[in-house]
Amino acid sequence: MLKTPSKHEQHATKLAEFFETLDEDRYDQKHYQGSNGQRCICGWINYLTCHLPANRDAAADYLGLDYEQASSLFASHVFQYKEPTTKLVAKVLRHLAATGEVEWRL
């Protein structure tokens, strides 16, 4: 029997679909909101859910993340050599929906 996805799994999947269509120049993990409208993952969640101003906790709650998971997903310091692409973000979010884990090395 197929399992009905939880609301958090549905949210992660919906966000993955969004990132799959987002132009690369609209994503910047180092800034909540850049001068040209770029946003990080947390910034996009808050923007898309109309939860402004910036609120990390609201973004974490939207995806059902604990503190450690949210830190891993929203942090920019984990990217020492190369910024992630929107395609990688989508993969990470789909992996999160399927497993409940944030994993950037996919």
Helices and strands as residue ranges (DSSP letters): H 7-21, G 24-26, H 41-48, H 56-63, H 67-74, H 86-99
